[in-house]
Amino acid sequence: MPVALVLLLTLSSVILINGRSYGVGNICDRGRRPSERPHSVKITDFGAVGDGKTLNTLAFQNAVFYLKSFADKGGAQLYVPPGRWLTGSFNLTSHLTLFLEKDAVILASQDPSHWQVTDALPSYGRGIDLPGKRYMSLINGDMLHDVVVTGDNGTIDGQGLVWWDRFNSHSLEYSRPHLVEFVSAENVIVSNLTFLNAPAYTIHSVYCRNLYIHRVTANTCPESPYTIGIVPDSSENVCIQESSINMGYDAISLKSGCDEYGLSYARPTANVQIRNVYLRAASGSSISFGSEMSGGISDVEVSDAHIHNSLSGIAFRTTNGRGGYIKEIDISNIHMVNVGTAFLANGSFGTHPDSGFDENAYPLVSHIRLHDIVGENISTAGYFFGTKESPFTSILLSNISLSIKNSASPADSWQCSYVDGSSEFVVPEPCLELKSFDSYYGRAEAL
């Protein structure tokens, strides 16, 4: 009986399709609650003033430096009470909980001189906006363990308008900062907070393991340029659940480095579970893969997502010369409303940041399963555009019903080239390339 029970639990965590296993287990169910810290201090103990005008960067830095001494004593909590706490960028430390009380607002300074400058990430070789260095995130965690950023629905406001204006006017000195960034960190929890007006990304995890994001709200205005909500980047064992994300560009975007830098760093994004999320992406995609994916993206499970008022719903982006792969993706139980293009897979997306890329580095996009999806007021069902050098293979569609706007000719709602897959119970009927199945499993395995 115990053996049978173990076998049943194992089988229940994956879906078998044509002999292939889809699923990443229950990463979100393994997420832990923040542990109680035996020591706690208030930010006011270090001279901070919550009037929205006084700069408190030194207070945050001194508080974190003091709390480092408790790392081997069970860790500590930095408590932020109600108020408006203006600050520039600051670092966290291991075994720390940053707790924002209800009506506590950490306000990002709009003066670039209050933001530290750091090197480009090695898997990118440059900043997201410009070559060279980049501004450090407002709240930064580098090579940390056991870090919690949480609260009673407190707020972290990036006051991003000044950064968006500088981006649009091409007057940035360095690439825009993010609100929260963890680099090479392990066992991180972000929960029960509201994030507003990120200059670029809201939460960025890069080279991380064991990241649990739970019950967060992230908002920017629809006009904010290339702002993204949550970005798991070359990270493993990631859970994003029960969150609401409304951004100018992408809501959730999975990445893993770009071109020769990402190929050389060779750090994939893998084992990601996204569930029970509400997403809006005004000029991008509610859920996107790439286009920076040279380190590879695999074993991703998305379920129970509500997508609304987005330019596109689910996107897979790459280009020849990028290398890497996007594979073993399972997306199910999705409800879309007022979406331009429900599914977008583009093998010729974007440009290369410099001339050092390998033009023969062809990306692999394969074993993508989209099922149990309903859409209302959709403009276009799907675009699937692979390339001659690297067709998209094993795209599986099932139980999909999309209500197309002005659907005088539903057949025109799908466009495909260099793609191969199968479909059943899909309305409107997809293009011929996704109706007849010619197995590429052996080829994908060989690659």
C-alpha positions as CSV (number, residue, x, y, z in Angstrom):
1,M,0.0,0.0,0.0
2,P,2.7,2.6,0.8
3,V,4.4,1.9,-2.6
4,A,1.1,2.3,-4.4
5,L,0.4,5.6,-2.6
6,V,3.9,7.0,-3.6
7,L,3.3,5.9,-7.2
8,L,-0.1,7.6,-7.3
9,L,1.3,10.8,-5.9
10,T,4.1,10.8,-8.4
11,L,1.8,10.3,-11.3
12,S,-0.6,13.0,-10.1
13,S,2.1,15.6,-10.4
14,V,2.6,15.2,-14.2
15,I,0.5,15.0,-17.4
16,L,1.6,12.4,-19.9
17,I,1.2,13.4,-23.6
18,N,2.3,10.9,-26.3
19,G,4.7,9.4,-23.8
20,R,6.2,12.8,-22.8
21,S,5.8,14.1,-19.2
22,Y,4.6,17.6,-18.6
23,G,4.6,19.2,-15.2
24,V,6.9,20.6,-12.5
25,G,5.4,19.0,-9.4
26,N,3.9,21.2,-6.7
27,I,6.5,23.9,-6.3
28,C,3.9,26.3,-4.9
29,D,2.7,23.8,-2.4
30,R,6.3,23.5,-1.1
31,G,6.4,27.2,-0.4
32,R,7.0,27.9,3.2
33,R,5.6,30.6,5.5
34,P,8.1,33.2,6.7
35,S,9.8,32.0,9.9
36,E,9.6,34.1,13.0
37,R,12.6,36.2,13.7
38,P,13.8,36.4,17.3
39,H,15.0,40.0,16.9
40,S,13.3,43.0,15.5
41,V,14.0,46.7,15.1
42,K,12.1,49.6,13.6
43,I,13.5,51.8,10.8
44,T,12.8,54.8,13.1
45,D,15.4,53.4,15.5
46,F,17.9,54.5,12.9
47,G,16.7,58.1,12.5
48,A,14.3,57.5,9.6
49,V,11.5,60.1,9.1
50,G,8.3,59.0,7.3
51,D,7.2,62.4,5.9
52,G,7.7,61.6,2.2
53,K,10.4,64.3,2.0
54,T,13.3,63.3,4.2
55,L,15.8,61.0,2.5
56,N,16.2,57.8,4.5
57,T,18.7,55.8,2.5
58,L,21.4,56.0,5.2
59,A,18.8,54.8,7.8
60,F,18.0,51.7,5.7
61,Q,21.6,51.0,5.1
62,N,22.6,51.3,8.7
63,A,19.6,49.2,9.8
64,V,20.6,46.4,7.5
65,F,24.3,46.6,8.6
66,Y,23.2,46.3,12.2
67,L,21.0,43.4,11.5
68,K,23.8,41.4,9.9
69,S,25.1,40.7,13.4
70,F,22.0,38.5,14.0
71,A,22.4,36.2,11.0
72,D,23.8,33.4,13.2
73,K,21.2,34.0,15.9
74,G,18.0,33.2,14.0
75,G,18.0,36.3,11.9
76,A,16.1,39.6,12.4
77,Q,13.2,41.7,11.2
78,L,13.3,45.3,10.0
79,Y,9.9,46.8,10.7
80,V,8.6,49.7,8.6
81,P,5.7,51.4,10.4
82,P,3.0,53.6,8.7
83,G,4.4,56.6,6.9
84,R,6.0,57.6,3.6
85,W,9.7,56.6,3.7
86,L,11.7,58.2,0.9
87,T,14.9,56.4,0.0
88,G,17.5,55.6,-2.6
89,S,18.7,52.1,-3.4
90,F,19.9,49.8,-0.5
91,N,21.0,46.2,0.0
92,L,19.4,43.5,2.1
93,T,21.3,40.8,4.1
94,S,20.8,37.1,4.7
95,H,18.3,35.8,7.3
96,L,16.4,39.1,7.2
97,T,12.7,39.9,7.0
98,L,11.7,43.3,5.7
99,F,8.2,43.9,7.0
100,L,6.0,46.8,5.8
101,E,3.0,47.6,8.0
102,K,-0.3,48.6,6.5
103,D,-0.1,52.2,5.3
104,A,3.7,52.0,5.2
105,V,5.0,53.2,1.9
106,I,8.6,52.9,0.8
107,L,9.1,55.7,-1.8
108,A,11.9,55.5,-4.4
109,S,13.8,58.7,-4.8
110,Q,13.4,60.4,-8.2
111,D,17.0,61.7,-8.1
112,P,19.3,59.3,-10.0
113,S,22.2,60.3,-7.8
114,H,20.5,58.5,-5.0
115,W,20.7,55.2,-6.9
116,Q,23.9,53.1,-6.9
117,V,25.3,52.1,-10.2
118,T,26.4,48.5,-10.8
119,D,27.8,46.4,-13.6
120,A,25.7,44.7,-16.3
121,L,24.6,41.1,-15.6
122,P,27.1,38.6,-17.1
123,S,24.3,36.8,-19.0
124,Y,23.4,40.0,-20.8
125,G,26.7,41.9,-21.2
126,R,24.8,45.2,-21.1
127,G,21.9,46.9,-19.5
128,I,18.3,46.5,-20.6
129,D,18.1,50.0,-22.1
130,L,21.7,50.9,-22.9
131,P,25.2,49.4,-23.3
132,G,27.3,49.5,-20.1
133,K,26.4,49.8,-16.5
134,R,22.9,50.0,-14.9
135,Y,21.3,51.5,-11.9
136,M,20.9,49.1,-9.0
137,S,17.4,48.1,-7.9
138,L,15.7,50.1,-5.2
139,I,15.8,47.0,-2.9
140,N,18.7,44.7,-3.8
141,G,19.7,41.2,-2.6
142,D,23.0,39.8,-3.9
143,M,24.2,36.2,-2.9
144,L,21.7,36.0,0.0
145,H,20.0,33.2,1.8
146,D,16.7,33.1,3.6
147,V,15.3,36.6,2.8
148,V,11.7,37.7,3.2
149,V,10.1,40.9,1.9
150,T,6.6,41.0,3.2
151,G,4.0,43.0,5.1
152,D,0.4,43.7,5.9
153,N,-0.2,45.0,2.4
154,G,2.3,47.8,2.7
155,T,3.5,49.5,-0.5
156,I,6.7,49.9,-2.4
157,D,6.4,52.8,-4.9
158,G,9.1,53.3,-7.6
159,Q,7.8,56.7,-8.7
160,G,8.8,55.6,-12.2
161,L,7.4,58.6,-14.2
162,V,10.8,60.4,-14.2
163,W,12.5,57.2,-15.5
164,W,9.8,56.6,-18.1
165,D,10.2,60.2,-19.3
166,R,14.0,59.8,-19.6
167,F,13.6,56.5,-21.4
168,N,11.2,58.1,-23.9
169,S,13.4,61.2,-24.4
170,H,16.7,59.1,-24.7
171,S,18.2,61.0,-21.8
172,L,19.1,58.0,-19.5
173,E,22.7,57.9,-18.4
174,Y,22.5,54.2,-17.4
175,S,19.8,51.5,-17.9
176,R,16.7,52.0,-15.7
177,P,16.6,50.3,-12.2
178,H,14.1,47.7,-11.0
179,L,12.1,47.9,-7.8
180,V,13.3,44.6,-6.3
181,E,16.1,42.4,-7.6
182,F,17.7,39.3,-6.2
183,V,20.9,38.0,-7.7
184,S,22.3,34.6,-7.0
185,A,20.0,34.3,-4.0
186,E,18.3,31.2,-2.4
187,N,15.2,30.7,-0.4
188,V,13.5,34.1,-1.0
189,I,9.9,35.0,-0.2
190,V,8.0,38.1,-1.5
191,S,4.4,38.3,-0.2
192,N,1.5,40.5,0.9
193,L,2.7,43.7,-0.7
194,T,1.7,46.2,-3.3
195,F,4.3,47.4,-5.8
196,L,3.6,50.6,-7.9
197,N,5.3,52.4,-10.7
198,A,8.4,50.4,-11.3
199,P,11.0,52.2,-13.4
200,A,11.5,49.0,-15.4
201,Y,10.9,45.5,-13.8
202,T,9.0,45.2,-10.6
203,I,10.5,41.9,-9.2
204,H,13.6,40.5,-10.9
205,S,15.1,37.2,-9.8
206,V,18.3,36.3,-11.7
207,Y,20.5,33.2,-11.0
208,C,18.2,32.4,-8.0
209,R,16.9,29.2,-6.6
210,N,13.7,28.7,-4.5
211,L,11.8,31.9,-5.0
212,Y,8.2,32.1,-3.7
213,I,6.0,35.1,-4.7
214,H,2.6,35.1,-3.1
215,R,-0.3,37.6,-2.9
216,V,1.4,40.6,-4.4
217,T,-0.1,43.4,-6.5
218,A,2.0,45.1,-9.1
219,N,0.7,48.0,-11.1
220,T,2.0,50.6,-13.6
221,C,0.1,52.8,-15.9
222,P,-0.7,51.4,-19.4
223,E,1.6,54.1,-21.0
224,S,4.7,53.1,-19.0
225,P,7.3,52.0,-21.5
226,Y,8.6,48.4,-21.3
227,T,7.7,48.0,-17.7
228,I,7.4,44.3,-16.6
229,G,5.9,42.8,-13.5
230,I,7.7,39.6,-12.4
231,V,10.8,38.3,-14.3
232,P,12.2,34.9,-13.3
233,D,15.5,35.1,-15.1
234,S,18.0,32.2,-15.2
235,S,16.3,31.0,-12.0
236,E,15.1,27.6,-10.8
237,N,12.2,26.5,-8.5
238,V,10.0,29.5,-8.8
239,C,6.4,29.9,-7.6
240,I,4.2,32.8,-8.5
241,Q,0.6,32.6,-7.2
242,E,-2.5,34.5,-6.1
243,S,-1.2,37.8,-7.4
244,S,-2.5,40.6,-9.6
245,I,-0.2,42.2,-12.1
246,N,-1.1,45.1,-14.4
247,M,1.8,46.5,-16.5
248,G,2.7,48.7,-19.4
249,Y,4.4,45.9,-21.3
250,D,4.6,42.3,-20.0
251,A,3.0,41.1,-16.8
252,I,5.1,38.0,-16.2
253,S,8.1,37.3,-18.4
254,L,10.5,34.4,-18.2
255,K,14.0,35.0,-19.4
256,S,17.5,33.4,-19.3
257,G,20.1,35.8,-20.8
258,C,20.8,37.0,-24.3
259,D,22.8,35.9,-27.3
260,E,26.5,35.0,-26.7
261,Y,26.4,36.1,-23.1
262,G,23.4,33.9,-22.2
263,L,24.9,31.0,-24.1
264,S,28.2,31.3,-22.3
265,Y,26.7,31.8,-18.9
266,A,24.4,28.8,-19.6
267,R,22.0,29.3,-16.7
268,P,18.4,28.2,-17.6
269,T,15.1,29.1,-16.1
270,A,13.5,25.9,-15.0
271,N,10.8,24.4,-12.8
272,V,8.4,27.4,-12.6
273,Q,4.8,27.2,-11.5
274,I,2.4,30.1,-12.1
275,R,-1.2,29.8,-10.8
276,N,-4.2,31.8,-9.7
277,V,-3.0,35.1,-11.2
278,Y,-4.8,38.1,-12.7
279,L,-2.8,39.7,-15.5
280,R,-2.9,42.7,-17.8
281,A,-0.3,43.7,-20.3
282,A,-1.2,46.9,-22.1
283,S,1.4,46.8,-24.9
284,G,3.0,43.4,-24.4
285,S,1.9,39.9,-23.3
286,S,0.4,38.8,-20.0
287,I,2.7,35.8,-20.0
288,S,5.8,35.8,-22.2
289,F,8.8,33.5,-22.7
290,G,11.9,35.3,-24.0
291,S,12.9,36.9,-26.1
292,E,16.1,36.8,-24.1
293,M,16.2,33.0,-23.6
294,S,19.7,31.9,-24.6
295,G,20.3,30.0,-21.4
296,G,17.0,28.0,-22.0
297,I,13.6,27.9,-20.5
298,S,11.9,24.6,-19.6
299,D,9.5,22.8,-17.3
300,V,7.0,25.6,-16.8
301,E,3.4,25.1,-15.6
302,V,0.8,27.9,-15.9
303,S,-2.7,27.3,-14.6
304,D,-5.8,29.2,-13.5
305,A,-4.8,32.6,-15.0
306,H,-7.2,35.4,-15.8
307,I,-5.9,37.6,-18.7
308,H,-7.6,40.8,-19.6
309,N,-7.1,44.0,-21.7
310,S,-3.8,42.9,-23.1
311,L,-2.2,43.3,-26.5
312,S,-1.4,39.5,-26.4
313,G,-2.2,36.8,-24.0
314,I,0.6,34.2,-24.2
315,A,3.8,34.8,-26.2
316,F,6.9,32.8,-27.1
317,R,9.6,35.1,-28.5
318,T,13.0,34.3,-29.9
319,T,15.2,34.9,-33.0
320,N,17.9,33.1,-35.0
321,G,21.3,33.8,-33.4
322,R,19.9,33.6,-29.9
323,G,20.3,29.8,-29.4
324,G,18.8,28.3,-26.3
325,Y,15.4,26.6,-26.0
326,I,11.8,27.0,-24.9
327,K,10.4,23.5,-24.2
328,E,8.3,21.4,-21.8
329,I,5.7,24.2,-21.2
330,D,2.1,23.3,-20.1
331,I,-0.5,26.1,-20.0
332,S,-4.1,25.3,-18.9
333,N,-7.3,26.7,-17.4
334,I,-6.9,30.2,-18.8
335,H,-9.6,32.8,-19.2
336,M,-9.0,35.7,-21.6
337,V,-11.1,38.8,-22.1
338,N,-10.4,41.7,-24.4
339,V,-7.1,40.4,-25.8
340,G,-5.6,41.3,-29.1
341,T,-3.8,38.1,-30.0
342,A,-4.5,35.1,-27.8
343,F,-1.3,33.2,-28.7
344,L,1.8,34.6,-30.3
345,A,4.9,32.6,-31.2
346,N,7.5,34.5,-33.1
347,G,10.8,33.1,-34.2
348,S,12.0,36.4,-35.6
349,F,11.4,38.7,-32.6
350,G,13.7,41.6,-31.7
351,T,17.2,42.5,-32.6
352,H,20.7,41.6,-31.3
353,P,22.3,44.1,-28.9
354,D,25.7,43.8,-30.5
355,S,27.5,42.0,-33.3
356,G,29.1,39.2,-31.2
357,F,26.2,36.7,-31.6
358,D,26.6,33.4,-33.4
359,E,24.4,33.6,-36.5
360,N,24.2,29.8,-36.5
361,A,22.8,29.6,-32.9
362,Y,19.3,28.5,-33.7
363,P,16.8,28.4,-30.9
364,L,14.6,25.3,-30.2
365,V,10.9,25.8,-29.5
366,S,9.2,22.5,-28.9
367,H,6.8,20.6,-26.7
368,I,4.4,23.4,-25.9
369,R,0.9,22.4,-24.7
370,L,-2.0,24.8,-24.5
371,H,-5.3,23.4,-23.3
372,D,-8.5,24.2,-21.5
373,I,-8.6,27.9,-22.6
374,V,-11.5,30.2,-23.1
375,G,-11.4,33.6,-24.7
376,E,-14.0,36.4,-25.1
377,N,-13.7,39.4,-27.3
378,I,-10.4,38.2,-28.9
379,S,-9.1,40.0,-32.1
380,T,-6.9,37.2,-33.4
381,A,-6.6,33.6,-32.2
382,G,-2.9,32.9,-32.9
383,Y,0.2,33.6,-34.9
384,F,2.8,30.8,-34.9
385,F,5.9,31.9,-37.0
386,G,8.9,29.7,-36.7
387,T,11.8,30.0,-39.1
388,K,13.1,27.8,-41.9
389,E,16.3,27.1,-39.9
390,S,14.5,26.3,-36.7
391,P,10.8,25.4,-37.1
392,F,8.6,25.2,-34.0
393,T,7.7,21.6,-33.3
394,S,5.3,19.6,-31.2
395,I,2.8,22.4,-30.5
396,L,-0.2,20.7,-28.9
397,L,-3.6,22.6,-28.7
398,S,-6.7,21.1,-27.1
399,N,-10.0,22.3,-25.6
400,I,-9.7,25.9,-26.7
401,S,-12.7,28.1,-27.4
402,L,-12.1,31.7,-28.6
403,S,-14.8,34.2,-29.4
404,I,-13.4,36.3,-32.2
405,K,-14.4,39.9,-32.8
406,N,-16.2,40.5,-36.1
407,S,-15.6,36.9,-36.9
408,A,-16.9,37.0,-40.5
409,S,-13.9,34.8,-41.5
410,P,-12.7,32.8,-38.5
411,A,-10.2,31.0,-40.6
412,D,-8.2,34.2,-41.0
413,S,-7.8,34.3,-37.2
414,W,-4.8,31.9,-37.4
415,Q,-1.6,32.4,-39.3
416,C,1.2,29.8,-39.3
417,S,4.6,29.2,-40.9
418,Y,7.4,26.7,-40.1
419,V,5.4,25.2,-37.3
420,D,4.2,21.6,-36.7
421,G,1.7,20.3,-34.1
422,S,-1.7,18.9,-33.4
423,S,-5.0,20.1,-32.2
424,E,-8.4,18.8,-31.1
425,F,-11.6,20.7,-30.0
426,V,-10.2,24.1,-31.0
427,V,-12.6,26.9,-32.1
428,P,-12.0,28.6,-34.5
429,E,-10.2,25.8,-36.3
430,P,-6.4,26.5,-36.4
431,C,-4.2,26.5,-39.5
432,L,-3.4,23.3,-41.3
433,E,0.1,23.1,-39.7
434,L,-1.5,22.7,-36.3
435,K,-4.1,20.1,-37.5
436,S,-1.9,17.3,-38.8
437,F,0.7,15.9,-36.5
438,D,4.1,14.7,-37.8
439,S,6.1,13.6,-34.8
440,Y,9.2,15.6,-33.9
441,Y,9.7,14.1,-30.5
442,G,12.7,12.1,-31.7
443,R,14.2,15.2,-33.3
444,A,13.7,17.3,-30.2
445,E,15.3,14.7,-28.1
446,A,18.3,14.6,-30.3
447,L,18.7,18.4,-30.1
